Amino acid sequence: MTQDAVFIAGATGYVGGRLVPLLLARGYAVVAAARSPRKLAARPWGDHPALRILAADVTDKASLVTAMQGCAVAFYLVHSMGAGGDFAQADRLAATNMAQAAQEAGVGRIIYLSGLGDDAPGLSEHLRSRSEVGRILSEGPVPTTVLRAAVILGSGSASFEIIRNLVERLPLMITPRWVHTRCQPIAATNVLGYLVGCLENPATKGLALDIGGPDVITYAELFRIYARAAGIRAPFILPVTLLSPGLSAFWVNLVTPVPTHLVRPLIEGLKNEVVCHDRRILDLVPQQLLSCEQAMATALFEQQDPEASCCHDAGVPCAPALLGQAAACPAEWTRAGDAPYAGGTIYRADYSVTLAAAPAQVWDAVRRIGGETGWYAGDSLWRLRGFVDKLLGGPGHGRGRRNAEHLVEGDTVDFWRVLVAEPERRLLLLAEMKVPGAATLELRLVARERGTELKLLTTYQPHGLWGRAYWWGMWPAHGFLFPAMLRSIARAAEARILFGPIALANRPEDI
C-alpha cells in the first residue's frame, strides 16, 4: 500500500459505505477497516484491486496502528450511538485511540464527520458527544479537519428514515415544541462531496467547518417537503407542550422501524437549533448544493448505479423498481450494508413450485405470459383491474404485447414493463398501472436435480397510507391468484408438479 492510501474507519456505516466506492472510482487506494472484514468483502466493490480490507477495532489502539500503516489521510466516520449503552464514553475512548494511533502510524491528517450544534449547556448528549470527539481529535498530535453536519438527507440515513416513516404512516402528528426548531439539512451527496473535497484541498487541514444545504427550515417544514416530494398528503401537525423528548422517542420508536437506541438520542437532539454559522466551506470546497426538496427527490426518485449497490445484504430487501436499468426508479437504491430500516417499507408475496421439466420447457410457457395468452389465472380479474386503471388515467390492459413469442427488455406486457428477460432464467416486470406505490412481479427459473423450481416473486413499496391499504386490500386475492398462476404455467408447459405451490416465508438467497 502506497503512502497515498486513504484509511477509512467506519467503512461499514451509512456514510463510509458510500465513501469507499466513491474514492475508489476517483483513483484512490483505500484501506477500509472493520471489526468483521467479511462484511466489507461481500460488498459489490469488496474485490476492487485498489481496496485493502483489514480487521481493526477503534477500541483496540494496536489494531488501528497496524491498519493505518502507509496511509496519508484517515477518515474517522465512527460513532457508538448505534450500539446503545454509554455511547459517549465509548466514543471518548475510540477518539483517543484514533488520535494516538494515527500519530504512531505516521498518518498526516484526520478528517472527521461530526454533528452540528452550538456547544452550550442545553446541548443534547448525542450532539455533545460528537462535539467532544471532534475536540479530542483536534487537540491530538495529528491535524484534524472537522466537518459538522445537521440532518443528512439520503435514503438509509437514520434521520431521513424517521422522517419517511412518520410522514408516510401518520396523517396526524402530535408533536412537542421541537417541531418548530430550525435546522439546516444537507443532502448525502453533498456530505460526500465535502469529505472528498477536504481530502483534496490541503487548506482545510486543521479547520472545524460547518456544512449544510442552502435551506434553513423547521422540522415541520421538512415533513411537508417530504410529503410533497413523495406525492402524498402532508400530515396535519399539532404541536403540544406536554410531550417530552423521551415520550416523543417512545412514540417514534413505535411508529418507525428505526431502533430505540438510535431514535432516543436523535429525538433529544431536535430541541437544539442546528444551523451553520461558519460558511468558509463554501469557498474551500465549492459544489452545487441541493435544496431540501431536491435532496428528498434524489433520495426518493434518482436511480443509483447498480454496480455500487446491491439488492440484498443481511436480508435487506431492495427497493422494487431498482432491479433493472430500464425503470424510472421510485426510490433511491439502498446500499449494501444499510440498516434493515433503509429504503422504506417493502412488502413481498413469494411463491414456489417445483416441476418435472427442464428450464427451457418451463420458459416456453413463461415467455408467453400476458397479451393473448393471458396471465394464466384470474384473467377476468386482470381485465377488471385494467379497466379501473384506464378510468384512473393509466395505460389499462389493452396494450398487449409487441410479439407473442419473444420478450426483450423495454417491451410492454399489458400494463407491465419488461425490465429483465433472461431466457430460461428470469422475467422481471415493473407495474405501470396506477397504483399507490411501486411494484414488480418476477418469474425466476432455477434448475434443480429433479427438474425446475419456478418462483413467483412480488415486491411492493407503498406510498403513504393509501399504499399500505392497497396492499392489504389485495392480499386475499394474491393468496389465491399467485399459486393458481404457477399451477397454470405448469399445465401450459406440460410439466408435472413435483412439489408446491407453496408460500415462501423468506426471500430466497439465490435470487
N, C-alpha and C positions, 0 to 999 in steps of 0.2 A: 504494500500500500504506500503510495507516494505521500510527500508532505502536503500535497494539495488536497488530501482527502478531507471529507466533511463528516463529522461524527454527529449522530442523532440519538439523544436519549429521549425515549418516549415515542419510538417509531411505531409502536402498536396502537397508539392513540388516534383520536379523531384528526388532529392537525398533522401529526407525524406521519400517519399512514397516507396522507396526501402529499406531504413534502418530499418523501423519499422518491417516488416516481418522477416528481417534477424536477428534482435535482439531477436524477439520472438522465432525464431527457435533455437537460441543458449541458450534459457532458461532464458532470462532476463524478468523482469516485466517492462512494458513500460507505461509511461504516454504520450499520444500524444495530443498536443494542436492544436486547430483550431478555427477560428472565427465561422465556421459553422460545428459543430461536426457531422452533418448528412453526410457530405461529406466523413468523415473517416468511419463512421458506415456502409456505403454502400460498403466499400472495401471487398474483399474476406476474409481478416483477421480481419475485423471490430468487430467480436464477439469472438475473442480469449480471453480465460479466464485470461490470463496474461496481457491483454491490458486494460487500462483505458483511455477513450476519454473525454477530458474536454474542455469547452469553454474558450478560452483565446486569448487575442489580445496583440501583442507586443507594441501597442500604449497605452495600459492600464496597468500600472505597478501593480495595485492591483490584476487584474485578473491573472497576471503571478505569483505573490506571492502565491495566493491561489492554483494555478495549480501545482506549484513546491513543495508543502509541502510533505516531506517524500522522496524526490529524492536525490540521492547521486551525480549524474552527470547529466549535462544538455547539449544536443547538440543544437547548435544555427545554423540553416540552413536557415535563413531568409535573403532576400534582397528585396528591394522595386522596383527594376528596372522594373519588370513586371507590376507594377501599373501605370507607366508613371509619369508625373509631376516632382516635385523636389525630385527625389528618394534619393539624397544624404542627404537632410535634414531629410527625413523620416527615413532613415537608422540610422542617427545620434541619433535621438530621441529614436528609437527602441533599439539600442545598449545600450544607457544609462539606459533605463528602465530595460533591461535584466540584466545588471551588478548589479544594485541596488536590483532588485527583487530576484536574486539568493542569495545574502547575507542574505536578510530578511527571505528567505525560508529555509536557512541552507544548501544550495547546496554546495558541496565540490569542484566541478570543472566544468568548462565550456569547451566544445570542439567546435570550430568554423571553418567552411569551408570558406576560403577566396579566393581571386584571386591572381595569381602570377604576379609579375611585380615590377621593381625597383621603389622605391618611389622618383621619380625625377620630376623636373618641367614639363617635357613633358608627364607625365603620363595621360592617358585618365581619364575623370570624373568617369567612371564606376569603373576602377581599383583603382583610388584614394579613392573612397567611400568605396570599400571593405577593402582597407588597413586601412582607418580611423576607421571602425568598429572594426577591429582587435585590433587597438591601444586603443580604448575606453574600450573594454572588458579586455585587458591585464593590463591596468592601474587601473582597478576596484578592488574591495575588494576580488573577488573570483579568484583563479588561473585559467588561461585560456590557453588551447592548441590551437594554430592557425595553421591550415593546409592551405597552399597556393597552389592552383592548377591553371593550364592554361586551355587549351581546354579539355573538358570532352567528350570522345568518347563513345556514347551509344545511342541506339535508343530512341528518346524522348528528348534528351538534345537539347537546342536551337542551340548551336554551330554545333552539328552533323547534325541537320535537315537542317540548312542553307547549309552546305557542300553537303548533299544528294541532295537537290533540285537544287542547282546550277549546279552540275555535271550532273545530270540526264536530265536537261532541256536545257542546253546551250552547243552546240557543239563548240562555240567560246566565250571565256570570255575576255572582255576588262576590265582590272583591273588597279587600281592605284599601286603605288610602294610597298604598304604593302604586295603584293603577295609574295615578296621575304624576308619578315620579318621572323626571326626564332622563332619557338615555340617548346614547349615540351609537346605534348598532353599526356593524361593519360586515360586509359580505365575506364569506370564507375565502373566495378567490382573491380578495384584496388583502386579507391576512397573509396568505401565501405569497402574494406579490411583495409585501413589505418584508417578510422574512428573507426571501431571496435577494431583494434589493439591499437590505442591510449587509448580507453576506458579500455582495458585490461592490459595496461602497464603503471603503475604509473610514470615511469621515464620520460614520455612525458609531465608531468604536468608542466605548465608554459612556455613551449617552443613554438617558432614560427618556423615551419618546412616547407620546400618546398617539394611538391610531384609532381612527373611527371613520365612518362614512360621512356623506355630506348632510345627513338629516339629523336634527336634534328633535326628538319626539317623545311623547309619553307612551307608557306601555299600553294604555287603552288605544291609542292611535296605531300602535304596532299590531294589535289584534285585528283592527279594522283593515289594515293594509293586507294582512294575510288573507282575510276573507275575500277581499277584492281580487287578489292575485289568484286565489283558488277558485273563484267564480261561485262562491257560496254566500249565503246571507250572513251578514255580520251579526255577532251576538249582541244582545242588549246588556249593557254593563251597568250594574248597580253597585256603586261604592258604598261601603258601610264602615263605621268606626269601630265596631266590636270585634272584627276578625283580626286576630294576632297573626304574625308570620308563622307561628307554629301551627295554628289551626288551618291557615292557608296551605301550608306544606302538606298537612294531612289530607286535605281535600284534593289538592292537585295529584297527590300520590294515588288516590282512589280513582281519579278520572283518567290519568295518563299511565302509560306503561313504564315511564321513567322511574327508576328505583328510588326509595325513600332517602337513602344516604346521599343521593345527588340532588334530589328535589329540595330538601330542607335548607342546605346552605345556599342554594341558588335563590330560593324564595326570600330568605332572610336578607340577601344582598340587594333585593329590589327596593328596599327602603332608601338606599343610598343613590344619590344622583351620580350618574357616570357619564360625564361629558368631557371632551377633550379641551384642555386649556393650552397645552404646548403643541403648536402646529408646525414645528420645524420639519417634521417628517414629510410634509408636502413638498418642500424644496429638496430635501435629501434623497427621497425616493419618489419621484413623480410617477403617477399612474392614474388611469381613469377609474374614479371611484364610483361604485354602483350605489344608487339610491336604495332605500329600504324596499321600495316597490320592485325595482329591478332585481335586487338580491333575492326577494321572495319568488319572483318569477323564475329566476335562474334555478333556485332550489326545487321548484315545482315542475318546470317545463323544459329546461335546457337539457339536451341529450349530452351525456358524458361519453368519453372514449371507452368502449368496452374492453380494450386491452389494458386499461388502467384500473379496471374494476372487476368484480366477479359476482355471480348471482348468489352463491351460497358460501357462507363461512360460518362454521359452528351452528348450522341450522337456520341462518338468517335468510328469509326469502327475498328475492329481488322484486323490484317494482315491476308490474306485469308487462308494460309495453316496452320495456327496455331490453327485450330478449332478441331484438334484431334491428339492424340499421335502417330498415325501411320505415319504421314507425316514427310518428311525431310523438315523442315520449311525454307521458303525463307527469313524470316525476323524475327528479334528479337520481341518477344511478347511485345506490348506496354501495360504498366501497367494501372490499374485503376487510374484515376486522371491525367494521362498525358495530356498535352495540345493537342488541336484538330489537330495541325500540326504534331504530333508524328507519326512515323511509315511510313512516305512516302505517296504518292498519292494512294488513294483507289477509284476504280470505281465500281459502282454497277448497276445492272439492275434487278429489282424485280417486280414480277407479282403475282396476286392472283385470285383465282376463288372459289366460294362457291357452294358446291354440295349437293344435297338431298340424302345423303348416310352416313352411319356410317364410322368412320375411318378405321375399318377392311376391309370394302368393297373397299375403295379407295386404301388402302395399297396393296391390292391384285394386283392391276394394277401397282402401283409404283414399287414394288419389282421385276417386270419382265422387267424393262427397260434395253435396250441395248441387245447385243447378237442377237439371232434370232428374238426377238420381235422388235428390232429397238428402235428408240428414239422418237417414236410417232408423229414425224413431220419432214419433210425435210430429210428423210433418204438418198436421193441421195447427199445432201449437206454434211451430216456427212461422207458418204463414200468418197467423194471428199476430204474432209478435212483430212481423214485418209490416202488417197493416197499421198497427199502433205507431210504429216507428215512422211510417210515412206521414201519418197525421201530425206527428211531433216535428216534422221537418227533416227527418233523417232519410237515408238512401232507400229504406224499405227492403223488401225481399225480392224485388224484381230484377236486380242487376244480373243475376245468374252467374255464368262463368264464361270466360273468353274461349276456353277449349274444354270439351267434355272429357278428354283423355289425359291431358297434361296440366300440371300446375307449376308455375315458376314464381319466384319472389316478386311481389308487387301486384300479382293478379288479384282481382276481386272474386269472392265466392259469396254471392248474395249480399248480406250486409257485413261481411268479414273481409279482411285484407290479409293476403299471404305474406307473412314475414320470413318464414323459412320453409323450404320444400326440399328435403334431402331424401331422394328415393330410397325406399326400403329401411328408412331410419326415423324420419321425423317430419311432421307437418305442423307448423305453428301459425295460428290465425289470430289477428287482432280485431276486436269488435269495433265496428264503425257505426253501429246503430246508436240512437240517442239513449244514453244510459248515464245515471248519476255516478260515474266512476270510470275506471279503465279496466278492460277485461281481455284475457287471452284464453284460447282453447287450443290445446296441443294433443296430438295423437303421436305417440312415440312407440317405435317397434324395437324390441330387444331380443336378439337371438338367444335362445335357451337350448339346453341339451336335448329336450324333447320337442322343441318347436319354437314358437314365438310368443313372447309376452307383449301384449298390446295395452298400453297405458293411455287413459284419457285424463289429462291434467288441466284443470281450470284454475286461473288466478284472477283475483278481482281486488282492485284498490278503490274503496268507496270515496266519494266526495261528499263530506258533510253528513248530516243525519239522514237525509233522503237516500244517500248512497247505502248507508247501513240498512235502512228499512227495505230498500230494494233487494239487497242480498238475502235477508232473512225471509222476505216475502216469496222469493223464488226458490228457497231452499227445498221445500217439499217436491217441487217439480224437478229439480236437479236430481234428487234421490231416485225418482222414477225414470227420468229421461236418460241419464248417462249410462247406467247399466244396460238399459234397453238398446242404446246405440251400439254398445260393444257386442251384444248378442247378435244384432242385425248385421254388423260388419262381418262377424264370423260366418253367418249364413251366406252373405254375398261373396265371401272368399272361399266358400265351400270347405270350411275348416272346422273340424270337430273341437268342441271346447273341452279342454283338459281340466281347467280349474278356474272358478270365478263365474261371473264378475264379482269382485269384492271391493269394498271401500278401503282406501289406503289411509291409515292413521297419520303417517308421516310422509313428507315428500321424499321420494326415493333418492338415494345418493348418486345413482348412475345417470341422472338427467343433467 
